[in-house]
Amino acid sequence: QVQLVESGGGLVQTGGSLRLSCAASGRTFSSNAMGWFRQVPGKDREFVAGISQSGGSTRYADSVKGRFTISRDNAKNTVDLQMNSLKPEDTAVYYCAARDGLKFYSIISNEYRYWGQGTQVTVSS
């Protein structure tokens, strides 16, 4: 079992920055590819960023490419999402997710087995 807890959400102004953190528990954390997703009412959960189990490969949604950076520290069992140049359309609940013993990330939310409770990010307009 992998347990995930997100933190770092809040209210920021357009153009501001925010860093989200995901703390994971479980002895097999380093074996799991990780991802960040976000969701707003009335829409499906949207892929934001993914990272392989080693941290050597990453992928970003076109909407955040160049502004967001995903990283992980397997020794500390954490995965972060640095968000810069935030826009009102980035407003959403952000979720940290882990695959089940798979090394490669996916852009499909259903292919992640473990999820945190989410953290709200609101960008004022």
Secondary structure, DSSP 8 states (H G I E B T S, - for coil): --EEEEE--EEEETT--EEEEEEEESTTGGGS-EEEEEE-TTS--EEEEEE-TTSS-EEE-TTTTTTEEEEEETTTTEEEEEE-S--GGG-EEEEEEE-SS-SS--S-GGG--EE---EEEEEE-
